[in-house]
Amino acid sequence: MTHDTSTHAVVPGKFVTFEGIDGAGKSTHVNAFVEALRDRLAPLGRQVVGTREPGGTPLGEKLRALVLEAPMDLETEALLMFAGRREHLARVIEPALQRGDWVVSDRFTDATFAYQGGGRGLSLDKLTTLERWVQGTRQPDLTVLFDLAPEVAARRLAGARAPDKFERESIDFFTRVRNEYLRRAAEMPGRFVVIDAEQTVEAIAAQLAGVLAALELPRA
């Protein structure tokens, strides 16, 4: 008699990102989304990893402090963003997904296209080259984009805390950032869900609950 010693391959997890200009309110909702997703996945034996960019690893957090505060050449800024991202992918994101866990990240590559590309004017071709080199074919399975007029975002940020170098940028800068986010959402509609971030916190939470309910979950 022979015994079947084969094992079932682990179904990889899913990768969800939250994006939006500073002041759009995504950080108010991302932690609640992570907790709600944990509640849904725990009975299925899956974990949820909540993380962020810039950051996500010890090295990434050091790079975050540099990127958010230190003056530097635009291309240096973009290279540091992708250096931190490579570490984030290698140390956190890819291992979690291969275990079958889900990852929710507060920002990912769309932010680099929006801020360094749209906002600062770095060539999108250069960013695309870096994206392919650092990520290969890895893209989020779902991106929730909080869309808000920069004027409204600026009012929300005023006096909230000491602003970093990005938060100190002009309305025109954030208009360009927003436009690049919306361009990418229009280019990849199957990946993006766009949230009207001018709604109340309760209305946005209800919309996110609908997004969560629509997610295709793994089998137990």
C-alpha positions as CSV (number, residue, x, y, z in Angstrom):
1,M,0.0,0.0,0.0
2,T,1.3,3.5,-0.8
3,H,0.5,6.6,1.1
4,D,-0.1,10.0,-0.4
5,T,2.6,12.2,1.0
6,S,1.8,15.2,-1.2
7,T,0.9,18.4,0.4
8,H,-1.5,21.1,-0.9
9,A,0.3,24.2,-2.0
10,V,-0.5,27.2,0.0
11,V,-2.7,29.7,-1.9
12,P,-0.9,33.0,-1.8
13,G,-2.4,35.8,0.1
14,K,-3.7,39.1,-1.3
15,F,-2.0,42.6,-1.3
16,V,-4.1,45.6,-0.6
17,T,-2.9,49.2,-0.6
18,F,-4.4,52.5,0.6
19,E,-3.4,55.7,-1.3
20,G,-4.2,59.4,-1.4
21,I,-2.8,62.9,-0.9
22,D,-1.8,64.1,2.5
23,G,-4.9,65.1,4.4
24,A,-7.2,62.8,2.5
25,G,-7.9,60.7,5.6
26,K,-6.8,57.3,4.5
27,S,-4.8,56.8,7.7
28,T,-8.0,57.3,9.7
29,H,-9.5,54.2,8.1
30,V,-6.6,51.9,7.2
31,N,-6.2,50.5,10.8
32,A,-9.9,49.8,11.1
33,F,-9.9,48.1,7.7
34,V,-7.0,45.9,8.8
35,E,-8.8,44.9,12.0
36,A,-12.0,44.1,10.1
37,L,-10.1,42.0,7.6
38,R,-8.4,40.1,10.4
39,D,-11.8,39.3,11.9
40,R,-12.9,37.8,8.5
41,L,-9.6,35.9,7.8
42,A,-8.9,34.5,11.3
43,P,-11.5,31.7,11.0
44,L,-9.8,30.7,7.8
45,G,-6.4,30.4,9.4
46,R,-5.0,33.5,7.6
47,Q,-3.2,36.4,9.2
48,V,-3.2,40.1,8.1
49,V,0.0,42.1,8.0
50,G,-0.5,45.9,8.4
51,T,2.4,48.0,7.1
52,R,3.4,51.3,5.5
53,E,5.6,53.1,3.1
54,P,8.0,54.8,3.3
55,G,8.9,52.3,6.1
56,G,7.7,48.8,6.9
57,T,11.1,47.5,7.9
58,P,13.9,48.8,10.3
59,L,15.9,50.0,7.3
60,G,12.8,51.4,5.6
61,E,11.9,53.4,8.7
62,K,15.4,55.0,8.7
63,L,15.0,55.8,5.0
64,R,11.5,57.2,5.8
65,A,13.1,59.8,8.2
66,L,15.5,60.8,5.5
67,V,13.0,61.0,2.7
68,L,10.4,63.0,4.7
69,E,12.8,65.6,6.1
70,A,16.2,65.8,4.4
71,P,16.7,68.0,1.3
72,M,18.0,65.9,-1.6
73,D,18.1,65.7,-5.4
74,L,14.8,64.4,-6.9
75,E,16.4,61.3,-8.4
76,T,18.0,60.5,-5.0
77,E,14.6,60.8,-3.4
78,A,13.1,58.4,-5.9
79,L,16.0,55.9,-5.6
80,L,15.6,55.9,-1.8
81,M,11.9,55.2,-2.1
82,F,12.6,52.2,-4.3
83,A,15.4,51.0,-2.1
84,G,13.1,51.0,0.9
85,R,10.5,49.3,-1.3
86,R,12.8,46.5,-2.3
87,E,13.6,45.8,1.3
88,H,9.9,46.0,2.2
89,L,9.1,43.5,-0.5
90,A,11.9,41.1,0.4
91,R,11.5,41.2,4.1
92,V,7.8,41.7,4.7
93,I,5.4,41.7,1.7
94,E,6.6,38.7,-0.3
95,P,7.2,36.3,2.6
96,A,3.7,37.1,4.0
97,L,2.0,36.6,0.7
98,Q,3.8,33.3,0.2
99,R,2.6,32.1,3.6
100,G,-0.9,32.8,2.5
101,D,-1.3,35.8,4.6
102,W,-2.8,39.1,3.4
103,V,-0.9,42.4,3.4
104,V,-2.4,45.9,3.8
105,S,0.0,48.7,3.2
106,D,-0.5,52.5,3.8
107,R,1.0,53.6,0.4
108,F,3.1,51.7,-2.2
109,T,4.4,52.4,-5.7
110,D,1.4,54.5,-6.8
111,A,2.5,57.1,-4.2
112,T,5.9,57.3,-5.9
113,F,4.4,57.9,-9.3
114,A,2.0,60.5,-7.7
115,Y,4.5,62.4,-5.6
116,Q,7.9,62.1,-7.3
117,G,6.4,61.8,-10.8
118,G,3.2,63.9,-10.8
119,G,4.2,66.3,-8.0
120,R,7.9,66.7,-8.6
121,G,8.0,66.0,-12.3
122,L,10.4,63.1,-12.5
123,S,10.1,61.1,-15.7
124,L,7.4,58.5,-15.5
125,D,9.6,56.3,-17.8
126,K,12.3,56.3,-15.2
127,L,9.9,55.4,-12.5
128,T,8.5,52.6,-14.6
129,T,12.0,51.2,-15.1
130,L,12.6,51.3,-11.4
131,E,9.2,49.7,-10.7
132,R,10.0,46.8,-13.0
133,W,13.5,46.3,-11.6
134,V,12.4,46.4,-7.9
135,Q,9.0,44.7,-8.1
136,G,9.0,42.5,-11.2
137,T,5.4,41.8,-11.8
138,R,4.2,42.4,-8.3
139,Q,1.3,44.8,-8.0
140,P,-1.4,45.2,-5.4
141,D,-4.5,43.1,-5.9
142,L,-6.6,46.1,-4.7
143,T,-5.8,49.8,-4.3
144,V,-8.2,52.0,-2.3
145,L,-7.6,55.6,-3.4
146,F,-8.9,58.4,-1.2
147,D,-9.6,61.2,-3.5
148,L,-9.9,64.8,-2.1
149,A,-9.4,68.3,-3.4
150,P,-6.1,69.7,-2.2
151,E,-7.7,72.8,-0.8
152,V,-9.8,70.6,1.5
153,A,-6.9,68.4,2.4
154,A,-4.8,71.5,3.4
155,R,-7.6,72.8,5.7
156,R,-7.6,69.4,7.4
157,L,-3.9,69.3,7.9
158,A,-3.6,72.9,9.2
159,G,-2.4,72.8,12.7
160,A,-2.7,69.1,13.1
161,R,1.0,68.5,13.7
162,A,4.4,69.7,12.5
163,P,4.3,69.1,8.8
164,D,7.0,67.0,6.9
165,K,8.6,68.4,3.8
166,F,5.8,67.0,1.5
167,E,3.0,68.3,3.7
168,R,4.6,71.8,3.4
169,E,4.2,71.7,-0.4
170,S,1.9,74.0,-2.3
171,I,-1.7,73.4,-3.4
172,D,-0.4,73.3,-7.0
173,F,1.9,70.4,-6.0
174,F,-0.9,68.4,-4.5
175,T,-3.1,69.1,-7.5
176,R,-0.5,67.5,-9.7
177,V,-0.2,64.6,-7.2
178,R,-3.9,64.1,-7.2
179,N,-4.1,64.2,-11.0
180,E,-1.4,61.5,-11.3
181,Y,-3.3,59.3,-8.8
182,L,-6.5,59.7,-10.8
183,R,-4.6,59.0,-14.1
184,R,-3.3,55.7,-12.7
185,A,-6.8,54.8,-11.4
186,A,-8.3,55.4,-14.8
187,E,-5.5,53.4,-16.5
188,M,-6.0,50.4,-14.1
189,P,-9.7,50.5,-13.2
190,G,-9.7,46.8,-12.3
191,R,-7.2,47.4,-9.4
192,F,-8.5,50.7,-8.0
193,V,-11.5,51.6,-5.9
194,V,-11.8,55.4,-5.7
195,I,-13.3,56.8,-2.5
196,D,-14.8,60.3,-2.3
197,A,-12.8,61.4,0.8
198,E,-14.9,64.5,1.3
199,Q,-17.7,62.3,2.7
200,T,-18.2,61.9,6.5
201,V,-16.0,59.4,8.3
202,E,-19.2,57.2,8.8
203,A,-20.0,57.3,5.1
204,I,-16.5,56.3,4.1
205,A,-16.4,53.5,6.7
206,A,-19.7,52.2,5.3
207,Q,-18.2,52.2,1.8
208,L,-15.1,50.4,3.0
209,A,-17.3,47.8,4.6
210,G,-18.8,47.2,1.2
211,V,-15.3,46.9,-0.3
212,L,-14.4,44.4,2.4
213,A,-17.5,42.4,1.8
214,A,-16.8,42.1,-1.9
215,L,-13.3,40.7,-1.4
216,E,-12.9,37.1,-2.6
217,L,-11.6,35.3,0.5
218,P,-9.7,32.0,0.5
219,R,-11.4,28.7,1.6
220,A,-10.7,27.4,5.0
